[in-house]
Amino acid sequence: MSEGMANLILAIGWVTVVFVGALGAIILIQMITGKIDLGHLISEPAKPGQENPEASLSRFQFLVFTFVVAMSLLLVIVSQKDGPAFPGTISPDVLALIGISGGSYLISKGIQTSRDVGLEKEKAKQKEAEGGAEGSQPPTA
C-alpha cells in the first residue's frame, strides 16, 4: 500500500472518530441538560387512564445484553497480542445471542400489541352491548 493511501485511510479514520465523538458529546450534553429524558428508557408508555408507565422486562434485558456484548467486544479488542485491533471474525454464537435478545424483545412487543388490540375490541363490544341494551328499554316517566 502506498504512503498516500495509508495517509488517506488514517485521515478518514480520524474524521470518523472526531465525528462519532462530537455526536456522543452532543447527546451527552442534551442528556445532562434534560432535553433527552431517559427516565422511562426501560418502561412501556403509559396506557390511557394510567398514571405511571409499567416496567418492561424485555426492554431491560435487551439493554443489559447490549451492554454486555459491547463490553465483551471492547475487551476482545483491547486484549489483542499485537495491540488493540478489531477481531478478524466475530463468533456466530455471539451474533446468534444478539439475534435472540433482539427477537425476544420484538416478540414481546408483538404479544403486548395483540393483547392491547384484543382488549380494545372487547371494550368496544361491551360498550356496544351496553348501548344496545339501554336503547331497547322503554322510556320511564
Secondary structure, 3 states (H helix, E strand, C coil): CCHHHHHHHHHHHHHHHHHHHHHHHHHHHHHHHCCCCCCCCCECCCCCCCCCCCECHHHHHHHHHHHHHHHHHHHHHHCCCCCCCCCCCCCHHHHHHHHHHHHHHHHHHHHHHHHHHHHHHHHHHHHHHHHHHHHHCCCCC
